[in-house]
């Protein structure tokens, strides 16, 4: 492919390949510069202009996490009018650079459009046969699927087309090479769609709604038993299916590898445990079957305390207050509400929820009115801080 290279340059280029393989990219731009090549005669001008050499420079920039630099090199490879865009690998690299740059910027769905376009361009190249199609990089499909899944989640799964495309690409990745990441991500997507179906009043049973997601998470667990995210989702599905003992036993595996649990999954796990521990959240069919007062309250408390060992925030503190309230630890719940109020100045709905919960817990502490006094003082202080921020100076 690309320009013809002199045989004399083959060995130096192989050395550059080895540098990339060993994770030493910093020297590659130096060694391929015009000045060094002219001085020491390392490469011919034809080699320096070749596609292979340009791809090496792109990969070197990517290994240094210089995403914008790598994207400029790829656009230079494509040419000013984009006519030299026949390299499938270059499109895949452009997609990865765009994806990583957007991810570091917050992973907003709108910022992933360029990455999606590049990935799909790479996947659109014709394959000679089925064997070549199955030799694709499964990560490409995982990336495309994650972008569609992000778009679907941004619409609360209302974007059914994006959700369907996410599942399609996760399954294509699994066909090429089964990975725990693809199985788990498929499970999360299936779980979200099941939750949407339930919210729309589906007549299906929990087993019919969440059975598919449970199957995906089970497959992920077979491939990776040390990833707490997989076990956390297994706990969530077990709770949804009313498998109380399985949920509590699987939670032990989450705690076993707790240092690897991410905040988002931990928050979702704690929220689901709390929802199924409060009968006020139950519909007629769920009462005393799936949902029971305090059923997972202690487990939710343990999960939130685990999160607080690594992160702090008003939403986390509020979850802990809800868990403590369900176990009748009202004084501790009020204390956590006060801590949450100090961190929720920019979130009016959660601040209102915290105040309501705190007052309900303080009302039970009739013999200790100081808790109510402290709570009202902190509620007032939170309102004053909010007012001061909204008042123009």
N, C-alpha and C positions, 0 to 999 in steps of 0.2 A: 504494500500500500504506500501511497505517497511518492515522494521523490526518490530517485535511485541514490543509494548511498555508496560511497567508496568502501572497498573492503578494508582499507586501512583504518576507517572510523568505526568498524564493527566492535572491536575490542574496547576502545574508550567508552562507547555508548553502553556496552554491557556493564562496565564499571559504574556508570551513572545509574543504571537499573539496580545494581547491587546496593548503591547508596540509598536509594529509595526503599528497597526491601529492608535495609537495616535501620531505617528511620533517621537518616542523616541528610536532610534535604538542603541545608544551608549552603553547602559548597557548590551545588549544581548551577545556580545562576552565575557564580563566579567563574567556574570552569568553562561555561558555554558563552561567556562574554566575548565580544569581538577582540578586545585588547589582549586577553589571555591566549585566545586561539591564534592570533597573529604572532604573538611573541614566542609561544612555545610550539606552535604548529599542532595543537591537539586535534582540531577538527577543520575540515574544509568548509568554505562558505556554503557549499551546497548542503552539507550536513546540518549546519546551523539553521538553515531555512527549511529543513525537512519537517514533516508532520511529526515524526517520531521524537525529534529533539524538542519541538514545541510542546508535545504532550508531556515530556519529562519535566519541563519547566512548570507546566500547569499543575502536575501532581506534586512537585516540590513546594509550590505555593500553598496547595491544599494541606500538605502535611504541616505547614507552619501556621495553619488556620488563617491564612491571608485570603479570605474568600473573595473580596472585591478585586484583589490583584489577579487571582486565578480567573475570575470571570472576564476581566479585560483581556487576558491572554487568550482565552477561548474565543472571544469576539474577534480578536486579531487573527486567530487561526481561520475563522469563518470568512474573513475578508471584509472589506468596507461595505460591500453590497450583500453580504451573507450568502454568496453563491458557492463558497467552498464548505458547505455544511454536510458533506457526505460521510463523515466519520460518526458512526453510532456511538462510539466511546466518548467522543467530545460532547455530545448531547447529554449523555448520562452524567458526565463530570460537571457540566453546566447546571444540571438539575440539582446535583448534590451540593454545589456551592451555594446556589440560591436557597436551598432547603436549610442548610446550616446557618446561613446569614439571617434568614427569617426566624429560625428557631432561637438564635441568640437575641434577636430583637423582640421576642415575645411570642413567636409562633402564631400570629394572627392569621386567620384563614385568607384574608385578602392579600397578605404578603406572600402567600405560597403559590399564587397563580403562575408566576414566571417559572418556578420550580416544576410545577405540574406540566406546563407546556413543554419544557425541556425533557422531562422524563417520558412523556407520551410520544415525543418525537423520536426518542431512542427506541422505544418499544414498537414504533410503527415500521421500522425497517423490516423488509421481507426476510424470512428464514428459508434456507434451502430445503429443510425437511423437519420432521417432528423432533429428531435428535438434537438439531441445532436450537430449536425453540425451547427444549427442555434444558439446554445448557445456559440459558439466560441467568443473570444474577438475580436470585430471589429477593435481594434487598431492594431492587428497583420496584418490584410490585408492592413490597411492604411500604416503601416511601409513597408511592401513588395512592395506595389504600389509606395511609394515615392522613394524607391531605384531604381525600374525600370524606374520611371519618371526621376530621376536624370541621369540615364544612357542614356535615350533617349535625354534629353536636352543637354548632353555633346556631342552628335553627331548631334546637331541641328535638332533633330527629324528624322534623316535619319535612325536610328535604329528602323524600324517599328515593329519588334518583341517585343522590350522592351516597346514601346509605347502601343502596344496591351495588353501586360501583366499588365501594370500599370492600364489601364482602367478596365481590368477584375477584378483585386483585389479591386479597388475602388468600383466597382459595388457589389462585394461580401460583402464588408464592409457595404454598404448601405442596402443590403438584410437582414443582421443580425440586424443592428440598424442604422437608418438614422441620420447622424450628419452633421453639417454645414461644418466641416473640410473635410469630404469625398466628399460632393457635390461641395465645392469650388475647391478642388484638381482635381476632375473629370473635372470641367469646364476649369481649367488651361491647363490640358492635351489636351482636345478637342480643345481649342483655339490654342495651339501650332501646332496641326496637321492641323487645318484650315489654319493657316498662311503658313505652308509648302506647302499645296495644292495650295494656291494662288500663291506662289513663283514659283511653277512648271507650272504655266499657266493654272490652272483649269478653265473650262468654267462655273462652278457653280456661281450663284449669291451670293452676300454677305450674304443674308438671309439664303441661303442653306449652306454656309460655316460656318457661325458663330451662326446660330440658335440653334444648339445643345449646344454649350458652354453657350449661353445666358440662356437656360433653366436650366442648372445645377446651374449657379450663382443665378438665381431667387429662386430656391429651397433652396439654402444656406441662402439667405437673409430672407426667411420665418422663418428659424430656429434661425437665429442670426442677428438681425437688428442693432446691436451695433458694429459689426466688420468692421472697415474701409476697410480692404482688400477685403471683399466681394463687398462692394459698389464701390471700385476702379475698380474691374474687370467688374462690371456692367457698369461703365462709359466707360471702354475700348471697351466692346462689343457694346454699344450704338453708340459710335463713329464709329466703323467699319461698323455698319448697317445704318449710316447716320441719326440716331435719335438725332438730335442736342439738342432739348429742354430737352428730357429725360436725355441725358448725363449731361447737365448743372444742371438740378435739382438734379440728383443723386449725383453729385459732392458736393453738400451742405451737404449731409450726411457724406461724407468722411471728410469734414472739421469739422463736429460736433464732431467726435471722432478722431481728428487728432493726439492726443498724443499716440494713439495705432497703428498708421500706420508705417510699417517697411520701411526701406530705399529701398530695392529691388523693392517692389511693387510701392512705390512712384516714383522711377526713371522710371519704365516701364510706369506708368500712364502719367507722364510728357512727355516722349518720343513719345507716341502715340498721345497725344494732339498736340504736335508740328508737327508731320508728317502730320497730317490732317489739319494743318494750313498753309501749304506751297505748292503752286501749282507746284513748281519745282519737288515735289515728286509724282505728279499725272500722271496716265496713261490716255489715251483718255477717257475711260468710267468714270473715277473718277473725272475729272475736273468739278468743279462747282456743283457737285452732292454730292460726299463724301468729297472732299477736296476743301477748299476755303481759299484764303490768309487771315491770321489773325483770322480765325473762332474761334479757341480755345486758341489764344495766351495769352490773359489776364488770362484765367483759368490756363494755363501751368505756367505762371509767379507766380501765387498764390501758386500752388503746390510746385514749386521749392523753393520759399521763405520759405514755411513751412518746407521743408526738411533742409534748411540751418539754421533753428532755433535749430536743434538738431545735425546735422552733417555738416562737411565741406570737400570739396574735389574738385579737378580740374574738374572732370566729372560733378559734380553738378553745379559748377560755369559756365561751358561751356553751360549746358542746359539753365541756366538763361540768358546768353548772347544771345543765339539763340532766346529765347522768347522775349527779349527786342528788338532785331533787327527786329522781325516781327511786333512790334508795333511802329517802327520808333523811338525808344529811343536809338539813335545811340551812344551818349556820354556815357550813362550808360552801353550799350553793350560793348563798348571798355574797360571801367573800369573793367567789369567782366571778359573780355578776359585776361586782364593783371593779374588779381587775379588768373585766372585759369592757366596761363602759369607758375606761381610760384609754382604750385602744380602738374605739369604734366611732371616733368623731366624724369620719367621712362616710359612715354607713347608717343612714337613718332607719331603714327597716330592721336591721339587726340590733340597733340601739333601743328601738321600741320593744322588740322581742325580749331583750335582756331586762329592761325595766319591768315589763309585765311579769316575767319569771321571777325576778328578784322580789317584787312586792308579794307575789303569791307565797314564796318561801318565808319571807319575813313575817307575814300574817300568821303563820303557824307557830312563830316563836313569841308567844304572848308573854311569857315570863322574862323575855330578854328584849325589851323595846329598843335597846341601843342598836340592834341590828337594823331595825327599820329606820332609825335616825341616820345611821351611817349611809344606808342605801339612798335615802332621799337627798342627802347632801351630795353624794356622787352623781345622782341623776341631774340635780340642779347644776352642778359644776360642768357636766358634759354638755348640757343645753347652753350654758354661758359660753363655753369654748366654741361651740358651733355658731352662736350668734356673733361672736367677735370675728370669726373667720369670714362670715358672710357680709359683715358691715364694712363698706369701703373705707379705706383710710384717707 
